[in-house]
Structures are given as structure tokens and as C-alpha cells.
Amino acid sequence: MHTAPQPKPGILEISPYVPGKAKAQGFEKPLKLSANENPLGCSPAAQQAYQAAANQLSLYPDPRATILREAIARRHRLNAKGLIFGIGSDEIFTLLCQTFCEPGDNVVQFEFGFFAYRIAGRAAGAQMRFAPEGDLRRGVDRLLAEVDERTRVIFLDNPGNPNGALVPAAEVRRLHAALPPHVILVLDGAYAEFVTGADYEDGVALARETSNVITTRTFSKLHGLAGLRVGWAYGPEALIDAMDRIRAPFNTSVPGQLACAEAVFDEDFQKRSVELVERWRPWLEQQIGGLGFETYPSFANFVLVRFPETPGRSAGHVEAHLASRGVLVRALANYGLPDFLRITVGTEEQNRQLIDALAEVAAL
Ligand SMILES: Cc1ncc(COP(=O)(O)O)c(C=O)c1O
């Protein structure tokens, strides 16, 4: 029988990832508030290391990423053998599911949890189970209700993207304590550093103390290095060792490793990045509220806004209006949140530009 090549069962049911928009018609350099990037750019030391790496491009990268590994181990006081690096934390989610899931297994996440998890889980043949959060509240009992003997992984983005919500430290610990030992709890701390003054722990301590917690981190947000594509995970050596066996040996690049190793120690840049969000996120929430739109409490570098279905004020209309002013924000229909927009916290000038454009809609 002659048939055309076919993907594995389930592959064509995967909805592709929809990135934040990068283009606005008529604007050469639109204001991009659609991907939670760092509006301050990145650490100057990281940039210098990137440029210096131009002299080494004929060489393969270090497959163990030793310089970066030691930098992170020192900065966070970790056992260097418990670290693994990926092409962004996105690749780590894939490595996790490919290593621990087979068809018939399942992976649990919150309904509005980060989109990459479902791609990783389904690619490994796992069934995705979604804990409901229709009211945008994240109760860990809802995750636990989805767990059974075929659950291999729970992904918890904390703070969450796109909802910005936080699961407090004690609740994360309660979730972990209630899990059967065969389930890996993945605590995704992509926005961990932006949480200040809240009852929160970033997952590193649990990953150190237990045999089934892995924490993931990224250089894309706080460090402003999204274009380099580097993320890392920390967890029990046995789990990390298993994942490392299927990792492409040269997945992180020479410039990526060297620039990130510098970024780790640029505390001045990190501090400025956190302070920017601390200063302007409440301002944005207050201004947006003042225009009559509802915001949800966010612990990350973005705000989540709900728009009414009223013609002229709907999320779709607002997104289009802002784009017509050269301001790009993130529509969330693919997350099942068609009435919401997610907006990255920018610099003062950028935030004011956004509010001016939004005020035009509110005035209609
Ligand atoms: C919750 C969460 N985890 C992980 C990532 C992926 O980051 P990376 O750029 O490291 O792949 C993102 C990016 O938006 C995110 O929001």
C-alpha cells in the first residue's frame, strides 16, 4: 500500500504556539508590549560577552555549558550536577515530557497555564488535563483533582502566564505534599524575580529538598536575553541525568552560554529591571482601572486586562486600535480568554504612550 508520510497520532491535533505580534502596519518600529520582553534591553556585560564570542564561532559550544553552569550554581548556591540547560525553558518542557511520558500517561496544568506545556505534553503522546480556573483563581486542589496513577508531570507556572496569578508558598508545599511520589512537580519560575513583597518561594528550595520537584528558569525575562534562547532547570540529579540523555549535546550556543554567564552576576541590571516593574505595574493598573477597564492582580512583568463585549470597547477592537497607534499587545483567544489582553510593563514613556492610546478607546 502506498500512502504519503504521516505524522505520529496526535501531532496534527496540536495547536501551534501563537507568539506576541511584532508588526504594526505603517510603523517601522512599533511599541512591542506583546511578549513580556525586558524594555531596558539587557546587561551591558552580557552584550560585551556576546560580541567577544564572535571570535569563537568556528568552535562547537561546550556541551556541558560549564562556565554558565558554574555561574548559576554559585549565584543560587546549587549543586552544579542538578542543572540542565535548554533552548529557552521551552525546550526543557519538551525534554521533560519526552523523558517521562509515554502514550496513555497524562500531564496536568491549569486551564490558563502557559501554552508551551500542552505542546510538549501532546508531542510526547500524553493526554493533557486542565484544572479549571474560570474565575482566574488558582486553587491547588483543582490540580490535585486531575491527578491519577497515569499522571507523570504537573506544570505550575508561578506567577502564571497569562493570568499573572500567584500560588502562595504554603499552597505550593501543600500541593507537593499531597502528590504521589511518581509525579514530577515542575515549578516554572519564568517571572519569579518580579515577585516582591508576597508570600512566595521560587521552587529552588523544594527542588533541592525533594526527589520529585524540578524548577525551571529563563534568561528571557529578567535578564532581557529572549533572543539568545537560554533557559535552565534544577532538580534531583537522577531526573536531570535522565533528561540530559536525550538533550541535543550542543543545544545552547557559544554566545548564549557566555553572555548568560555574565548576566547572572549583573545585579545592577537585574535590580533596575525589577524596580521598573515595581514602579510601573501599579501605575498601569491604576490608569487602566481609571479608564473603566478591569485589571487582575499580577505578580509578573505584565498586566492582564478584561474588556467588555460592548462594540467599540471589546478586546479585539482595543487590540486593533492600539495597533493603529503602533502599540502591540497580546490577544489571548488561543488561551480561551477572548475578552482579555495581556500588556507588558514598559518604560515610563512606553507606558504613557499605551495609556494615551487606550484613553482614545475609552473616550468613544
Ligand atoms: C510562564 C512561562 N514559562 C516559560 C516561558 C518561556 O521562556 P523561554 O523564552 O525561556 O522559552 C515563558 C515565556 O513567555 C513563560 O511565560
The ligand as a Tripos MOL2 file, in Angstrom:
@<TRIPOS>MOLECULE
LIG
   16    16     1     0     0
SMALL
NO_CHARGES

@<TRIPOS>ATOM
      1 C1          5.4520   31.0030   32.1940 C.3       1 LIG1
      2 C2          6.4970   30.9530   31.1270 C.ar      1 LIG1
      3 N1          7.3730   29.9450   31.1270 N.ar      1 LIG1
      4 C3          8.3170   29.8460   30.1830 C.ar      1 LIG1
      5 C4          8.4200   30.7820   29.1820 C.ar      1 LIG1
      6 C5          9.3950   30.5230   28.0890 C.3       1 LIG1
      7 O1         10.5270   31.1980   28.1710 O.3       1 LIG1
      8 P1         11.7710   30.8730   27.2490 P.3       1 LIG1
      9 O2         12.0000   32.1100   26.4790 O.co2     1 LIG1
     10 O3         12.8650   30.5750   28.2190 O.co2     1 LIG1
     11 O4         11.4730   29.6950   26.3850 O.co2     1 LIG1
     12 C6          7.5490   31.8480   29.1310 C.ar      1 LIG1
     13 C7          7.6400   32.8270   28.0500 C.2       1 LIG1
     14 O5          6.8030   33.6370   27.8060 O.2       1 LIG1
     15 C8          6.5560   31.9350   30.1310 C.ar      1 LIG1
     16 O6          5.6680   32.9350   30.1160 O.3       1 LIG1
@<TRIPOS>BOND
     1     1     2 1
     2     2     3 ar
     3     2    15 ar
     4     3     4 ar
     5     4     5 ar
     6     5     6 1
     7     5    12 ar
     8     6     7 1
     9     7     8 1
    10     8     9 2
    11     8    10 1
    12     8    11 1
    13    12    13 1
    14    12    15 ar
    15    13    14 2
    16    15    16 1
@<TRIPOS>SUBSTRUCTURE
     1 LIG1         1 GROUP 0 **** ****
